[in-house]
Amino acid sequence: MKQIVTHADPDLDAIVSAWIAQDFLFQAHASEVLFVSRKVPEKFMQSADCLVDVGNRYEPENYRFDHKPPAFENRNSTCATRLIWEYLLDIGVAVRHLEGLVEITYQGDTHRNSEALKQSRIDGPHAKLKQLKAEYKDPTEIYQQMAFWLRSYTKNL
């Protein structure tokens, strides 16, 4: 089973990047998403199959996708979702249809203020995550519900 590790109390960047890893990077393999503290325990730094939005490393060849220093000097220049999406595009995985989702995830993670982000907070991915966090406390349950929703949401993109 492939292990995808991200941070506890996940924001949309953690959720979407983990979902992209699960559904598009490891598409043919069973995988699970684990939620750990932002200071990733060393055992996961070495053994996890994929780290998203944690670990402070950008090493796509090792499936490490974080945008925080020292990986990038300016954490707001990108986000984990964009990093894994661009990597998948580079290796020929059909994920171009996710561009709108990637962009609003990036905007929300870096405090932009576009019309698309405002709409996402009303009835899009940001709103759905907020609703799920109010309903569930377990990050695994939040993730599973959000992943199910994202599969339906992106089917029409």
Secondary structure, DSSP 8 states (H G I E B T S, - for coil): -EEEEEESS--HHHHHHHHHIIIIISTTS-EEEEEE-SS--HHHHHH-SEEES-SS-EEGGGTEE--STTSSSSGGG--HHHHHHHHHHHTT-S-GGGHHHHHHHHHHHTT---HHHHHHHHHSHHHHHHHHHHH---HHHHHHHHHHHHHHHHHT-
